Amino acid sequence: MNRAQLKNYLEELKIEIGNLEDKDPQVLSRLNELAGNIEEALDSPAESSKNDDLIDGIQGNIEHFEAEHPTITGILDRIMNALSSMGI
């Protein structure tokens, strides 16, 4: 997995966030913050503790959105796998 593919997944996530039907401000805030954290990890790889927090955040969001937003959950799962294969 390379950075270009991960950036594509991030763009997919941003599009899905924009297309959410419920537009719950808390959901949008949570997902936008996560997208920002992923983008930050791509732009400047950080120490492992920060990367661990990012992975934990993605996993927590996957569990939280699994039933209500399956498309977002699928994208987050692909992002998590891509980050893992890149050693992040």
N, C-alpha and C positions, 0 to 999 in steps of 0.2 A: 504494500500500500504506500502511496506517495502523497506528498503534500497537496498536489493538484487535486487528487481524488477527494481528500479530506476537505479541501476548500469547496468542492462541488457539493459535498454533503452539507456543509455549513450553509451554503446558499439555498439548498433545498429546505433546510430547517427554517431559515429566515422567511422564505416564501410561505411555508406552512403556517408559521406564526402569524403572518399577515393575513392569511386566509381563514383563521379561526373564526368560527361562527359565534361563539359565546362572548368573545371580547371581554372576558372577565379581567379587570385591571391587575389582579393579583397573579393570574395565570400568565398574562402577557409580560408582566414584570419579571416573574420567575424565569420564563423562557428566554426573554431578551438578555437577562443577566447571564444565563448559562451560555447563550450564543456568544456574548462578549468574552466570557472566560475562555471558551474554546478558541476564539479568534486570537486572543492574547497568547494562548499556549502555542499557536501556530506561528505567530509573529516573533515571539521571543521565548524559546524553550527555557523553562525555569527549573529550579531545584526540585528534587523528587517529592518533597513534602507538598509542594503546591500542586504538582501533577497528581498526587494521590488524592488531594482535595477535589480536583477537577473530576477525576474518575468517580469518586464517591458521589459528587453532585450529579453526574450524568446517570449513575445507577439509581439514585434516589428519585430523579425525575422520570426515569423509565417506569419505576414502580408506581409513582404517583399518577402518571398519565396513561398507563397501560389500557385501561378500560375506556376512558373517555376520548382519547386522542391516539388511536392505533397508528396512524401515519407518522405522527411526531415520534411515537415510541420506536417505530422501525428505523427512522432516521437517526435517532439518538443511539440506538443499538449499533448501527453501522459506524457512526462516529466513534463510539467507544472502542469497537474492534479495530478501527483504523488507527486510533491513538495508541492502542496497545501494541499493534504490529510495528509502529514507529518507535516504540520504546518510551512513549510519553505516559 
